Structures are given as structure tokens and as C-alpha cells.
Amino acid sequence: MNKRKNEESLCPLCGGKKKPGKVTYTVESESGLLIVREVPAAVCSQCGEEWIDADTAKSLEKLANEAHKRKVQFEVVTL
Ligand SMILES: [Zn+2]
């Protein structure tokens, strides 16, 4: 059990509580659209705003680059 205080802090937008959850992320590239499911994120229980950490953002970027190289126009993947 590691304590991840940041994810349990308050939402800077509305002051609601952030909770760890999974979100669906849409990445747009020059060639098309990539939908990434099951992305771990902190989600505000009040306004629904989502935050992903730097590692997750890097993974998404990598997926988007690969999709772009393969000239994917539309794809749904799970992280
Ligand atoms: Zn909020």
C-alpha cells in the first residue's frame, strides 16, 4: 500500500475530491484518432475533471506516435 497523496488532494477547479479511477482518453494525431481505454487517472468526484500522471502521459504519447507511424485513422486500444 503506497500512499499517493497527490491523487487524493482536492480539485483545483471546484474543490471537490479527486479519486483514482479509469478514464477513456482521446488522442488526436495528424493521421487520425486514437481512443485509449482504461487509462488510470485521478477523477474529480464533483466536476469530473481528469488528471493523468507524467508516466501515463508518456505512454499515451508513445501510443499516439506508433498509431501515426502505422497511419491509423481510427483505433480503439486499451492501455
Ligand atoms: Zn472538480
PDB file of the backbone (N, CA, C, O) and the ligand in Angstrom, with CONECT records:
HET     ZN  A 101       1
ATOM      1  N   MET A   1       0.855  -1.205   0.000  1.00  0.00           N
ATOM      2  CA  MET A   1       0.000   0.000   0.000  1.00  0.00           C
ATOM      3  C   MET A   1       0.881   1.242   0.000  1.00  0.00           C
ATOM      4  O   MET A   1       1.456   1.615   1.022  1.00  0.00           O
ATOM      5  N   ASN A   2       0.972   1.861  -1.142  1.00  0.00           N
ATOM      6  CA  ASN A   2       1.738   3.110  -1.146  1.00  0.00           C
ATOM      7  C   ASN A   2       0.789   4.293  -1.093  1.00  0.00           C
ATOM      8  O   ASN A   2      -0.256   4.312  -1.743  1.00  0.00           O
ATOM      9  N   LYS A   3       1.176   5.259  -0.313  1.00  0.00           N
ATOM     10  CA  LYS A   3       0.309   6.426  -0.153  1.00  0.00           C
ATOM     11  C   LYS A   3       0.552   7.401  -1.291  1.00  0.00           C
ATOM     12  O   LYS A   3       1.668   7.883  -1.481  1.00  0.00           O
ATOM     13  N   ARG A   4      -0.474   7.680  -2.029  1.00  0.00           N
ATOM     14  CA  ARG A   4      -0.322   8.636  -3.132  1.00  0.00           C
ATOM     15  C   ARG A   4      -1.213   9.822  -2.838  1.00  0.00           C
ATOM     16  O   ARG A   4      -2.334   9.949  -3.330  1.00  0.00           O
ATOM     17  N   LYS A   5      -0.654  10.682  -2.009  1.00  0.00           N
ATOM     18  CA  LYS A   5      -1.413  11.837  -1.522  1.00  0.00           C
ATOM     19  C   LYS A   5      -1.927  12.731  -2.646  1.00  0.00           C
ATOM     20  O   LYS A   5      -3.028  13.276  -2.569  1.00  0.00           O
ATOM     21  N   ASN A   6      -1.111  12.873  -3.689  1.00  0.00           N
ATOM     22  CA  ASN A   6      -1.492  13.792  -4.762  1.00  0.00           C
ATOM     23  C   ASN A   6      -2.841  13.438  -5.381  1.00  0.00           C
ATOM     24  O   ASN A   6      -3.649  14.304  -5.718  1.00  0.00           O
ATOM     25  N   GLU A   7      -3.046  12.142  -5.514  1.00  0.00           N
ATOM     26  CA  GLU A   7      -4.282  11.719  -6.163  1.00  0.00           C
ATOM     27  C   GLU A   7      -5.499  11.919  -5.277  1.00  0.00           C
ATOM     28  O   GLU A   7      -6.636  11.923  -5.748  1.00  0.00           O
ATOM     29  N   GLU A   8      -5.240  12.086  -3.980  1.00  0.00           N
ATOM     30  CA  GLU A   8      -6.366  12.259  -3.077  1.00  0.00           C
ATOM     31  C   GLU A   8      -6.554  13.713  -2.688  1.00  0.00           C
ATOM     32  O   GLU A   8      -7.384  14.035  -1.838  1.00  0.00           O
ATOM     33  N   SER A   9      -5.775  14.594  -3.316  1.00  0.00           N
ATOM     34  CA  SER A   9      -5.905  16.002  -2.971  1.00  0.00           C
ATOM     35  C   SER A   9      -7.170  16.577  -3.607  1.00  0.00           C
ATOM     36  O   SER A   9      -7.923  15.879  -4.287  1.00  0.00           O
ATOM     37  N   LEU A  10      -7.372  17.837  -3.368  1.00  0.00           N
ATOM     38  CA  LEU A  10      -8.623  18.440  -3.836  1.00  0.00           C
ATOM     39  C   LEU A  10      -8.499  18.990  -5.252  1.00  0.00           C
ATOM     40  O   LEU A  10      -7.416  19.374  -5.693  1.00  0.00           O
ATOM     41  N   CYS A  11      -9.609  19.017  -5.939  1.00  0.00           N
ATOM     42  CA  CYS A  11      -9.673  19.532  -7.292  1.00  0.00           C
ATOM     43  C   CYS A  11      -9.423  21.040  -7.285  1.00  0.00           C
ATOM     44  O   CYS A  11     -10.102  21.777  -6.570  1.00  0.00           O
ATOM     45  N   PRO A  12      -8.449  21.501  -8.082  1.00  0.00           N
ATOM     46  CA  PRO A  12      -8.163  22.943  -8.121  1.00  0.00           C
ATOM     47  C   PRO A  12      -9.273  23.756  -8.786  1.00  0.00           C
ATOM     48  O   PRO A  12      -9.324  24.978  -8.644  1.00  0.00           O
ATOM     49  N   LEU A  13     -10.143  23.086  -9.500  1.00  0.00           N
ATOM     50  CA  LEU A  13     -11.211  23.799 -10.220  1.00  0.00           C
ATOM     51  C   LEU A  13     -12.431  24.040  -9.338  1.00  0.00           C
ATOM     52  O   LEU A  13     -12.990  25.137  -9.319  1.00  0.00           O
ATOM     53  N   CYS A  14     -12.837  23.004  -8.610  1.00  0.00           N
ATOM     54  CA  CYS A  14     -14.085  23.146  -7.865  1.00  0.00           C
ATOM     55  C   CYS A  14     -13.938  22.799  -6.388  1.00  0.00           C
ATOM     56  O   CYS A  14     -14.881  22.971  -5.615  1.00  0.00           O
ATOM     57  N   GLY A  15     -12.748  22.305  -5.982  1.00  0.00           N
ATOM     58  CA  GLY A  15     -12.557  21.952  -4.588  1.00  0.00           C
ATOM     59  C   GLY A  15     -13.128  20.598  -4.223  1.00  0.00           C
ATOM     60  O   GLY A  15     -13.137  20.218  -3.052  1.00  0.00           O
ATOM     61  N   GLY A  16     -13.602  19.869  -5.216  1.00  0.00           N
ATOM     62  CA  GLY A  16     -14.127  18.521  -4.978  1.00  0.00           C
ATOM     63  C   GLY A  16     -12.999  17.543  -4.720  1.00  0.00           C
ATOM     64  O   GLY A  16     -11.824  17.876  -4.872  1.00  0.00           O
ATOM     65  N   LYS A  17     -13.359  16.357  -4.337  1.00  0.00           N
ATOM     66  CA  LYS A  17     -12.354  15.349  -4.035  1.00  0.00           C
ATOM     67  C   LYS A  17     -11.965  14.570  -5.273  1.00  0.00           C
ATOM     68  O   LYS A  17     -12.816  14.142  -6.053  1.00  0.00           O
ATOM     69  N   LYS A  18     -10.631  14.390  -5.445  1.00  0.00           N
ATOM     70  CA  LYS A  18     -10.148  13.581  -6.562  1.00  0.00           C
ATOM     71  C   LYS A  18     -10.082  12.132  -6.128  1.00  0.00           C
ATOM     72  O   LYS A  18      -9.617  11.810  -5.035  1.00  0.00           O
ATOM     73  N   LYS A  19     -10.555  11.268  -7.003  1.00  0.00           N
ATOM     74  CA  LYS A  19     -10.497   9.842  -6.705  1.00  0.00           C
ATOM     75  C   LYS A  19      -9.808   9.116  -7.839  1.00  0.00           C
ATOM     76  O   LYS A  19      -9.992   9.461  -9.006  1.00  0.00           O
ATOM     77  N   PRO A  20      -9.003   8.096  -7.498  1.00  0.00           N
ATOM     78  CA  PRO A  20      -8.373   7.318  -8.562  1.00  0.00           C
ATOM     79  C   PRO A  20      -9.416   6.540  -9.354  1.00  0.00           C
ATOM     80  O   PRO A  20     -10.326   5.935  -8.787  1.00  0.00           O
ATOM     81  N   GLY A  21      -9.265   6.568 -10.663  1.00  0.00           N
ATOM     82  CA  GLY A  21     -10.231   5.854 -11.498  1.00  0.00           C
ATOM     83  C   GLY A  21      -9.657   5.582 -12.865  1.00  0.00           C
ATOM     84  O   GLY A  21      -8.479   5.833 -13.120  1.00  0.00           O
ATOM     85  N   LYS A  22     -10.496   5.067 -13.745  1.00  0.00           N
ATOM     86  CA  LYS A  22     -10.068   4.787 -15.117  1.00  0.00           C
ATOM     87  C   LYS A  22     -10.882   5.673 -16.050  1.00  0.00           C
ATOM     88  O   LYS A  22     -12.091   5.832 -15.886  1.00  0.00           O
ATOM     89  N   VAL A  23     -10.200   6.240 -17.022  1.00  0.00           N
ATOM     90  CA  VAL A  23     -10.901   7.088 -17.976  1.00  0.00           C
ATOM     91  C   VAL A  23     -10.595   6.641 -19.407  1.00  0.00           C
ATOM     92  O   VAL A  23      -9.662   5.875 -19.652  1.00  0.00           O
ATOM     93  N   THR A  24     -11.387   7.129 -20.320  1.00  0.00           N
ATOM     94  CA  THR A  24     -11.131   6.893 -21.739  1.00  0.00           C
ATOM     95  C   THR A  24     -10.529   8.172 -22.304  1.00  0.00           C
ATOM     96  O   THR A  24     -11.085   9.260 -22.155  1.00  0.00           O
ATOM     97  N   TYR A  25      -9.389   8.015 -22.949  1.00  0.00           N
ATOM     98  CA  TYR A  25      -8.652   9.172 -23.417  1.00  0.00           C
ATOM     99  C   TYR A  25      -8.641   9.216 -24.945  1.00  0.00           C
ATOM    100  O   TYR A  25      -8.401   8.199 -25.596  1.00  0.00           O
ATOM    101  N   THR A  26      -8.892  10.359 -25.499  1.00  0.00           N
ATOM    102  CA  THR A  26      -8.874  10.506 -26.944  1.00  0.00           C
ATOM    103  C   THR A  26      -7.624  11.280 -27.365  1.00  0.00           C
ATOM    104  O   THR A  26      -7.383  12.393 -26.898  1.00  0.00           O
ATOM    105  N   VAL A  27      -6.840  10.678 -28.248  1.00  0.00           N
ATOM    106  CA  VAL A  27      -5.636  11.335 -28.733  1.00  0.00           C
ATOM    107  C   VAL A  27      -5.801  11.620 -30.214  1.00  0.00           C
ATOM    108  O   VAL A  27      -6.060  10.715 -31.007  1.00  0.00           O
ATOM    109  N   GLU A  28      -5.651  12.875 -30.579  1.00  0.00           N
ATOM    110  CA  GLU A  28      -5.747  13.231 -31.992  1.00  0.00           C
ATOM    111  C   GLU A  28      -4.354  13.367 -32.572  1.00  0.00           C
ATOM    112  O   GLU A  28      -3.491  14.022 -31.988  1.00  0.00           O
ATOM    113  N   SER A  29      -4.135  12.749 -33.720  1.00  0.00           N
ATOM    114  CA  SER A  29      -2.860  12.934 -34.405  1.00  0.00           C
ATOM    115  C   SER A  29      -3.159  13.450 -35.798  1.00  0.00           C
ATOM    116  O   SER A  29      -4.316  13.622 -36.180  1.00  0.00           O
ATOM    117  N   GLU A  30      -2.077  13.697 -36.563  1.00  0.00           N
ATOM    118  CA  GLU A  30      -2.281  14.217 -37.916  1.00  0.00           C
ATOM    119  C   GLU A  30      -3.034  13.237 -38.793  1.00  0.00           C
ATOM    120  O   GLU A  30      -3.798  13.616 -39.681  1.00  0.00           O
ATOM    121  N   SER A  31      -2.789  11.934 -38.511  1.00  0.00           N
ATOM    122  CA  SER A  31      -3.382  10.931 -39.394  1.00  0.00           C
ATOM    123  C   SER A  31      -4.765  10.484 -38.939  1.00  0.00           C
ATOM    124  O   SER A  31      -5.538   9.966 -39.746  1.00  0.00           O
ATOM    125  N   GLY A  32      -5.086  10.670 -37.687  1.00  0.00           N
ATOM    126  CA  GLY A  32      -6.389  10.192 -37.252  1.00  0.00           C
ATOM    127  C   GLY A  32      -6.636  10.316 -35.772  1.00  0.00           C
ATOM    128  O   GLY A  32      -6.131  11.214 -35.098  1.00  0.00           O
ATOM    129  N   LEU A  33      -7.431   9.381 -35.288  1.00  0.00           N
ATOM    130  CA  LEU A  33      -7.928   9.463 -33.927  1.00  0.00           C
ATOM    131  C   LEU A  33      -7.644   8.153 -33.209  1.00  0.00           C
ATOM    132  O   LEU A  33      -7.884   7.068 -33.739  1.00  0.00           O
ATOM    133  N   LEU A  34      -7.133   8.277 -32.001  1.00  0.00           N
ATOM    134  CA  LEU A  34      -6.837   7.100 -31.207  1.00  0.00           C
ATOM    135  C   LEU A  34      -7.615   7.197 -29.894  1.00  0.00           C
ATOM    136  O   LEU A  34      -7.489   8.166 -29.147  1.00  0.00           O
ATOM    137  N   ILE A  35      -8.411   6.177 -29.639  1.00  0.00           N
ATOM    138  CA  ILE A  35      -9.162   6.141 -28.390  1.00  0.00           C
ATOM    139  C   ILE A  35      -8.470   5.152 -27.464  1.00  0.00           C
ATOM    140  O   ILE A  35      -8.321   3.979 -27.808  1.00  0.00           O
ATOM    141  N   VAL A  36      -8.054   5.607 -26.312  1.00  0.00           N
ATOM    142  CA  VAL A  36      -7.359   4.733 -25.369  1.00  0.00           C
ATOM    143  C   VAL A  36      -8.245   4.522 -24.144  1.00  0.00           C
ATOM    144  O   VAL A  36      -8.613   5.471 -23.451  1.00  0.00           O
ATOM    145  N   ARG A  37      -8.572   3.272 -23.898  1.00  0.00           N
ATOM    146  CA  ARG A  37      -9.442   2.958 -22.771  1.00  0.00           C
ATOM    147  C   ARG A  37      -8.636   2.527 -21.553  1.00  0.00           C
ATOM    148  O   ARG A  37      -7.458   2.185 -21.658  1.00  0.00           O
ATOM    149  N   GLU A  38      -9.290   2.548 -20.401  1.00  0.00           N
ATOM    150  CA  GLU A  38      -8.678   2.042 -19.162  1.00  0.00           C
ATOM    151  C   GLU A  38      -7.428   2.821 -18.776  1.00  0.00           C
ATOM    152  O   GLU A  38      -6.460   2.250 -18.274  1.00  0.00           O
ATOM    153  N   VAL A  39      -7.454   4.123 -19.012  1.00  0.00           N
ATOM    154  CA  VAL A  39      -6.311   4.950 -18.641  1.00  0.00           C
ATOM    155  C   VAL A  39      -6.442   5.327 -17.161  1.00  0.00           C
ATOM    156  O   VAL A  39      -7.443   5.919 -16.758  1.00  0.00           O
ATOM    157  N   PRO A  40      -5.433   4.985 -16.354  1.00  0.00           N
ATOM    158  CA  PRO A  40      -5.528   5.341 -14.948  1.00  0.00           C
ATOM    159  C   PRO A  40      -5.435   6.856 -14.759  1.00  0.00           C
ATOM    160  O   PRO A  40      -4.558   7.506 -15.327  1.00  0.00           O
ATOM    161  N   ALA A  41      -6.329   7.400 -13.973  1.00  0.00           N
ATOM    162  CA  ALA A  41      -6.357   8.844 -13.782  1.00  0.00           C
ATOM    163  C   ALA A  41      -6.969   9.175 -12.431  1.00  0.00           C
ATOM    164  O   ALA A  41      -7.632   8.352 -11.799  1.00  0.00           O
ATOM    165  N   ALA A  42      -6.723  10.412 -12.010  1.00  0.00           N
ATOM    166  CA  ALA A  42      -7.429  10.918 -10.845  1.00  0.00           C
ATOM    167  C   ALA A  42      -8.630  11.692 -11.362  1.00  0.00           C
ATOM    168  O   ALA A  42      -8.484  12.589 -12.192  1.00  0.00           O
ATOM    169  N   VAL A  43      -9.798  11.355 -10.883  1.00  0.00           N
ATOM    170  CA  VAL A  43     -11.021  11.975 -11.384  1.00  0.00           C
ATOM    171  C   VAL A  43     -11.716  12.720 -10.254  1.00  0.00           C
ATOM    172  O   VAL A  43     -11.891  12.176  -9.163  1.00  0.00           O
ATOM    173  N   CYS A  44     -12.111  13.961 -10.510  1.00  0.00           N
ATOM    174  CA  CYS A  44     -12.829  14.736  -9.509  1.00  0.00           C
ATOM    175  C   CYS A  44     -14.248  14.178  -9.360  1.00  0.00           C
ATOM    176  O   CYS A  44     -14.977  14.007 -10.337  1.00  0.00           O
ATOM    177  N   SER A  45     -14.608  13.904  -8.114  1.00  0.00           N
ATOM    178  CA  SER A  45     -15.933  13.315  -7.885  1.00  0.00           C
ATOM    179  C   SER A  45     -17.033  14.355  -8.053  1.00  0.00           C
ATOM    180  O   SER A  45     -18.212  14.010  -8.136  1.00  0.00           O
ATOM    181  N   GLN A  46     -16.649  15.620  -8.104  1.00  0.00           N
ATOM    182  CA  GLN A  46     -17.654  16.671  -8.200  1.00  0.00           C
ATOM    183  C   GLN A  46     -17.863  17.183  -9.628  1.00  0.00           C
ATOM    184  O   GLN A  46     -18.993  17.235 -10.114  1.00  0.00           O
ATOM    185  N   CYS A  47     -16.760  17.563 -10.301  1.00  0.00           N
ATOM    186  CA  CYS A  47     -16.931  18.145 -11.639  1.00  0.00           C
ATOM    187  C   CYS A  47     -16.486  17.187 -12.744  1.00  0.00           C
ATOM    188  O   CYS A  47     -16.733  17.450 -13.921  1.00  0.00           O
ATOM    189  N   GLY A  48     -15.831  16.072 -12.380  1.00  0.00           N
ATOM    190  CA  GLY A  48     -15.464  15.080 -13.387  1.00  0.00           C
ATOM    191  C   GLY A  48     -14.181  15.388 -14.130  1.00  0.00           C
ATOM    192  O   GLY A  48     -13.831  14.678 -15.073  1.00  0.00           O
ATOM    193  N   GLU A  49     -13.475  16.431 -13.726  1.00  0.00           N
ATOM    194  CA  GLU A  49     -12.204  16.742 -14.371  1.00  0.00           C
ATOM    195  C   GLU A  49     -11.214  15.597 -14.138  1.00  0.00           C
ATOM    196  O   GLU A  49     -11.212  14.978 -13.074  1.00  0.00           O
ATOM    197  N   GLU A  50     -10.371  15.320 -15.145  1.00  0.00           N
ATOM    198  CA  GLU A  50      -9.459  14.186 -15.054  1.00  0.00           C
ATOM    199  C   GLU A  50      -8.007  14.641 -15.078  1.00  0.00           C
ATOM    200  O   GLU A  50      -7.647  15.583 -15.785  1.00  0.00           O
ATOM    201  N   TRP A  51      -7.185  13.958 -14.298  1.00  0.00           N
ATOM    202  CA  TRP A  51      -5.748  14.218 -14.330  1.00  0.00           C
ATOM    203  C   TRP A  51      -5.008  12.909 -14.540  1.00  0.00           C
ATOM    204  O   TRP A  51      -5.317  11.902 -13.902  1.00  0.00           O
ATOM    205  N   ILE A  52      -4.032  12.926 -15.435  1.00  0.00           N
ATOM    206  CA  ILE A  52      -3.193  11.737 -15.595  1.00  0.00           C
ATOM    207  C   ILE A  52      -1.776  12.117 -15.196  1.00  0.00           C
ATOM    208  O   ILE A  52      -1.379  13.277 -15.311  1.00  0.00           O
ATOM    209  N   ASP A  53      -1.013  11.128 -14.723  1.00  0.00           N
ATOM    210  CA  ASP A  53       0.353  11.456 -14.306  1.00  0.00           C
ATOM    211  C   ASP A  53       1.308  11.437 -15.496  1.00  0.00           C
ATOM    212  O   ASP A  53       0.929  11.068 -16.607  1.00  0.00           O
ATOM    213  N   ALA A  54       2.562  11.845 -15.242  1.00  0.00           N
ATOM    214  CA  ALA A  54       3.530  12.034 -16.328  1.00  0.00           C
ATOM    215  C   ALA A  54       3.828  10.718 -17.039  1.00  0.00           C
ATOM    216  O   ALA A  54       3.971  10.691 -18.261  1.00  0.00           O
ATOM    217  N   ASP A  55       3.923   9.622 -16.275  1.00  0.00           N
ATOM    218  CA  ASP A  55       4.201   8.325 -16.883  1.00  0.00           C
ATOM    219  C   ASP A  55       3.080   7.912 -17.823  1.00  0.00           C
ATOM    220  O   ASP A  55       3.321   7.423 -18.926  1.00  0.00           O
ATOM    221  N   THR A  56       1.854   8.118 -17.369  1.00  0.00           N
ATOM    222  CA  THR A  56       0.700   7.772 -18.191  1.00  0.00           C
ATOM    223  C   THR A  56       0.674   8.618 -19.455  1.00  0.00           C
ATOM    224  O   THR A  56       0.370   8.128 -20.542  1.00  0.00           O
ATOM    225  N   ALA A  57       0.997   9.896 -19.293  1.00  0.00           N
ATOM    226  CA  ALA A  57       1.014  10.805 -20.446  1.00  0.00           C
ATOM    227  C   ALA A  57       2.045  10.340 -21.467  1.00  0.00           C
ATOM    228  O   ALA A  57       1.821  10.426 -22.675  1.00  0.00           O
ATOM    229  N   LYS A  58       3.189   9.840 -20.965  1.00  0.00           N
ATOM    230  CA  LYS A  58       4.236   9.351 -21.856  1.00  0.00           C
ATOM    231  C   LYS A  58       3.759   8.126 -22.622  1.00  0.00           C
ATOM    232  O   LYS A  58       3.997   8.008 -23.824  1.00  0.00           O
ATOM    233  N   SER A  59       3.083   7.211 -21.922  1.00  0.00           N
ATOM    234  CA  SER A  59       2.557   6.012 -22.574  1.00  0.00           C
ATOM    235  C   SER A  59       1.573   6.393 -23.669  1.00  0.00           C
ATOM    236  O   SER A  59       1.575   5.807 -24.752  1.00  0.00           O
ATOM    237  N   LEU A  60       0.736   7.376 -23.380  1.00  0.00           N
ATOM    238  CA  LEU A  60      -0.253   7.821 -24.363  1.00  0.00           C
ATOM    239  C   LEU A  60       0.438   8.415 -25.580  1.00  0.00           C
ATOM    240  O   LEU A  60       0.034   8.182 -26.719  1.00  0.00           O
ATOM    241  N   GLU A  61       1.490   9.190 -25.318  1.00  0.00           N
ATOM    242  CA  GLU A  61       2.228   9.832 -26.400  1.00  0.00           C
ATOM    243  C   GLU A  61       2.856   8.781 -27.311  1.00  0.00           C
ATOM    244  O   GLU A  61       2.845   8.902 -28.536  1.00  0.00           O
ATOM    245  N   LYS A  62       3.411   7.733 -26.665  1.00  0.00           N
ATOM    246  CA  LYS A  62       4.027   6.637 -27.398  1.00  0.00           C
ATOM    247  C   LYS A  62       2.990   5.937 -28.285  1.00  0.00           C
ATOM    248  O   LYS A  62       3.239   5.668 -29.460  1.00  0.00           O
ATOM    249  N   LEU A  63       1.851   5.655 -27.709  1.00  0.00           N
ATOM    250  CA  LEU A  63       0.776   5.010 -28.470  1.00  0.00           C
ATOM    251  C   LEU A  63       0.374   5.863 -29.659  1.00  0.00           C
ATOM    252  O   LEU A  63       0.161   5.351 -30.758  1.00  0.00           O
ATOM    253  N   ALA A  64       0.271   7.158 -29.439  1.00  0.00           N
ATOM    254  CA  ALA A  64      -0.137   8.078 -30.498  1.00  0.00           C
ATOM    255  C   ALA A  64       0.907   8.114 -31.615  1.00  0.00           C
ATOM    256  O   ALA A  64       0.564   8.143 -32.797  1.00  0.00           O
ATOM    257  N   ASN A  65       2.190   8.111 -31.224  1.00  0.00           N
ATOM    258  CA  ASN A  65       3.259   8.117 -32.221  1.00  0.00           C
ATOM    259  C   ASN A  65       3.244   6.850 -33.059  1.00  0.00           C
ATOM    260  O   ASN A  65       3.406   6.891 -34.278  1.00  0.00           O
ATOM    261  N   GLU A  66       3.045   5.712 -32.378  1.00  0.00           N
ATOM    262  CA  GLU A  66       3.002   4.442 -33.091  1.00  0.00           C
ATOM    263  C   GLU A  66       1.813   4.379 -34.047  1.00  0.00           C
ATOM    264  O   GLU A  66       1.925   3.899 -35.176  1.00  0.00           O
ATOM    265  N   ALA A  67       0.685   4.869 -33.572  1.00  0.00           N
ATOM    266  CA  ALA A  67      -0.516   4.877 -34.408  1.00  0.00           C
ATOM    267  C   ALA A  67      -0.290   5.760 -35.633  1.00  0.00           C
ATOM    268  O   ALA A  67      -0.728   5.439 -36.738  1.00  0.00           O
ATOM    269  N   HIS A  68       0.399   6.874 -35.417  1.00  0.00           N
ATOM    270  CA  HIS A  68       0.673   7.800 -36.505  1.00  0.00           C
ATOM    271  C   HIS A  68       1.585   7.147 -37.542  1.00  0.00           C
ATOM    272  O   HIS A  68       1.382   7.302 -38.746  1.00  0.00           O
ATOM    273  N   LYS A  69       2.591   6.415 -37.060  1.00  0.00           N
ATOM    274  CA  LYS A  69       3.522   5.724 -37.962  1.00  0.00           C
ATOM    275  C   LYS A  69       2.794   4.679 -38.802  1.00  0.00           C
ATOM    276  O   LYS A  69       3.108   4.477 -39.975  1.00  0.00           O
ATOM    277  N   ARG A  70       1.823   4.025 -38.185  1.00  0.00           N
ATOM    278  CA  ARG A  70       1.072   2.990 -38.902  1.00  0.00           C
ATOM    279  C   ARG A  70      -0.057   3.601 -39.735  1.00  0.00           C
ATOM    280  O   ARG A  70      -0.832   2.881 -40.365  1.00  0.00           O
ATOM    281  N   LYS A  71      -0.143   4.910 -39.735  1.00  0.00           N
ATOM    282  CA  LYS A  71      -1.168   5.656 -40.466  1.00  0.00           C
ATOM    283  C   LYS A  71      -2.581   5.217 -40.086  1.00  0.00           C
ATOM    284  O   LYS A  71      -3.472   5.088 -40.926  1.00  0.00           O
ATOM    285  N   VAL A  72      -2.742   4.995 -38.798  1.00  0.00           N
ATOM    286  CA  VAL A  72      -4.047   4.603 -38.288  1.00  0.00           C
ATOM    287  C   VAL A  72      -5.003   5.794 -38.367  1.00  0.00           C
ATOM    288  O   VAL A  72      -4.679   6.904 -37.945  1.00  0.00           O
ATOM    289  N   GLN A  73      -6.175   5.534 -38.913  1.00  0.00           N
ATOM    290  CA  GLN A  73      -7.155   6.609 -38.997  1.00  0.00           C
ATOM    291  C   GLN A  73      -8.059   6.623 -37.783  1.00  0.00           C
ATOM    292  O   GLN A  73      -8.465   7.677 -37.294  1.00  0.00           O
ATOM    293  N   PHE A  74      -8.362   5.429 -37.311  1.00  0.00           N
ATOM    294  CA  PHE A  74      -9.198   5.315 -36.130  1.00  0.00           C
ATOM    295  C   PHE A  74      -8.935   3.991 -35.446  1.00  0.00           C
ATOM    296  O   PHE A  74      -8.990   2.933 -36.072  1.00  0.00           O
ATOM    297  N   GLU A  75      -8.650   4.058 -34.163  1.00  0.00           N
ATOM    298  CA  GLU A  75      -8.362   2.823 -33.457  1.00  0.00           C
ATOM    299  C   GLU A  75      -8.748   2.973 -31.984  1.00  0.00           C
ATOM    300  O   GLU A  75      -8.593   4.034 -31.380  1.00  0.00           O
ATOM    301  N   VAL A  76      -9.256   1.868 -31.429  1.00  0.00           N
ATOM    302  CA  VAL A  76      -9.551   1.847 -30.002  1.00  0.00           C
ATOM    303  C   VAL A  76      -8.620   0.845 -29.348  1.00  0.00           C
ATOM    304  O   VAL A  76      -8.607  -0.329 -29.719  1.00  0.00           O
ATOM    305  N   VAL A  77      -7.842   1.299 -28.379  1.00  0.00           N
ATOM    306  CA  VAL A  77      -6.913   0.395 -27.705  1.00  0.00           C
ATOM    307  C   VAL A  77      -7.134   0.486 -26.191  1.00  0.00           C
ATOM    308  O   VAL A  77      -7.774   1.414 -25.697  1.00  0.00           O
ATOM    309  N   THR A  78      -6.600  -0.480 -25.482  1.00  0.00           N
ATOM    310  CA  THR A  78      -6.648  -0.454 -24.024  1.00  0.00           C
ATOM    311  C   THR A  78      -5.228  -0.278 -23.511  1.00  0.00           C
ATOM    312  O   THR A  78      -4.315  -0.976 -23.954  1.00  0.00           O
ATOM    313  N   LEU A  79      -5.040   0.631 -22.600  1.00  0.00           N
ATOM    314  CA  LEU A  79      -3.703   0.912 -22.088  1.00  0.00           C
ATOM    315  C   LEU A  79      -3.252  -0.237 -21.193  1.00  0.00           C
ATOM    316  O   LEU A  79      -2.145  -0.203 -20.655  1.00  0.00           O
TER     317      LEU A  79
HETATM  318 ZN    ZN A 101     -13.624  19.336  -9.626  1.00  0.00          ZN2+
END
